[in-house]
């Protein structure tokens, strides 16, 4: 971060905007963990359970960015990002094993109107937040906020994939669409874990 960036008169306002975006993401995901846990148990849905775990990881990512925007040191940020990478790896393993078991056993998740509603709404919210974070991060020349904006965008795409799987299961009886949607989360988790570890190497 350059001295010019620090003395920019617009910087304090941009930092406040970035913090508001992160607090909004944090709050939404905290509520989402509760909603998704209830919906996942009711529908016995692997995809909803996985998306709930992803929301927990997103909470951690938002906390890291809030820490960085408040001028936290690199020595604290790097271990925190490594922990996020480990969490993504654990998520990938859990979903891969669970989804494979569901497909092999022919297990059918129940319909989940609450899950469909929440994931569809989450997709719209995440897309809006991702746009705001990317725009603010570029104005601040802050690569951490820009990167987290990309993670939020992917989160919106994941919510869209999960919503599609739930709808296909409910409308057409495609029970396998739920675990297949969970596999999308596996690919995302592996990619993000590798990206974080590569950036920190």
N, C-alpha and C positions, 0 to 999 in steps of 0.2 A: 504494500500500500504506500503510495507516494505522499510526500509532504503536500503536494498540490491538491491531491484528493482530500487530505485532512483539512486543508484550509479553505476548501470550496464552501462559499456561504450557503449553497443549496444542500450541502451534505447532511446537516442535522435533520432537515425535513425528510430527506430521502431515507435516512436511517430509521426515523420514526415510522415511515411508511412500510419499510421492510419488516420492522418489528411487528407492526399491526398485522401484516400479511401472515407472518409466522405464528402469531398468537391466534389468529383466526384458524389457521391450519391445525394448530395444536388442539384448540377447543373442539373443532369439528371431529377430529379423530378420537378424542377422549370420549365424546358422546357416541361415536361410531363403534368403538370397542364394545360398549354396553349393548347397543342395538344389535350389532352383528352376533354377539355371543348368544343373545336370546333367540334370534332368528335361526342361527346355525343349529342350536340344540333342538328347537321346535321342528325344523325341517330335516335335521340330520344331514346337513349339507357340508361337504368337504370344501367346496369353493367359498362358501360364506365364512367358514372357520378360518380358512387360509387368508381371506381378505381381512378378517379381524386381526390376525397376527400381523399382516402387512401394515395395518393401521397403528399397531403398537410400535413397529419399526419407524413409521413416519413420525410418530410422536418423538422418538429419540432423535431423528434427523432434524426436526424443527428445533428441538432443544439445543442441538449443536450449533445451528445457525444463529439462534438468539444469543447464545454465548459468544459467538464470533462477532456479531454486530455490536456487542457491548465491549468490544476490544479485548476479548480473551486472547491469551498468548498461544502461539503455535504449539508449545509444549503440552498444552491441555487439549487442543483441538485434535491433534494427531491420534492420541490414544482413544479419544471418543469416536473418531471415524473408524478406527480399527474395530471397536466394539460393535459398531453398526454393521460392518462387513461380516463379522462373526454371526450376528443376529440374522442377517440375510441368508447366510450359509445354512444355519439351523432350520430356518423356514423352508428352504429349498429341499432339504433332506426329509423333513416331516411331510411336506406335501407330496413329494415323489413317492414315498413309501405308502402313505395313506391312499392316494389316488390310484396307485397300482393295485392295492388290495381291494378297493371298491370295484374297479373294473373286473378284476379276476373273479370276485365273488358275485358279480352281477347285482350289487347293492343299489337300491333305488331311493334317492332322496325324495322327500315330500315336497309338495308345492309350497312356495314361500312368497306370498304377496308382500309381506313386510320387507323381505330381503330384496325383492325386485324394486320396490319403491325407494328403499334407502340407497342401494347401489346406483340406481339411475340418477337420483338427486346428487349423490356424491360425485358422479362423473361430471355433472355440470359445474358443481362448486370447485372441483379440482382444476378443471380447465380454466376457469376464471382466475383462480389463485395462481396458477402456473404463468399465465400471461402477465399478471401484476408483478410476480417475483422476477421474471426474466427482464421485464422493462425496467424495474427498479434496480436490479443488479447491474444492468448495463450502464445505467446512469451513474451508479456508484463505482463502476469498474470493480465490482466485487465478484470474483469467480465462485466463491462459496455459495452466495445467494443465487447466482445464475445456475449453478449445478443443481442446487436443491429445487429450483424452479423446474428443471428438466425432470427430476425425480417426481415432482408433483404432477407434471404432465403425464408421465408414464402411469402414475397412480390413477389418473382419470381414464386412461386407456384400459387399465386393468379393471376398473369399475365397470366400464362398458362391456368388456369381455365376460365378466361374471354375470352381469345383467342379461346378456344374450344367452348364456348357458342356462340360467334360471327360467327364462321365458320359453326356450326350446323344450325344457323339461316339462313345464306346466302346459304348454299349448299342444305339443306333439308327442309327449311321452318319451322324449329322447333322454332317458335316465343317464346315459353316458356323457351327456353334454356338461353335467355338473363337474365330474372329475376331470374332463378334458379342459374345462375352463380353469381348473386348479393347476393343470400343467402349464398354462400360460404364466401363472404366478411363479412356478418353478423356474422357468426360463428367465423371467425378470429378476428373481432373487439371485440367481447365479451370476447374471450379467452385472448387477449392481455390486455384488460382493467383489467380483474381479475388478471392476472399475475403481472402487474405493481403495482396494489394496494396491492397484497399479499406481494410482495417484500418490499414494503415501510412500511408495518405494523410492 
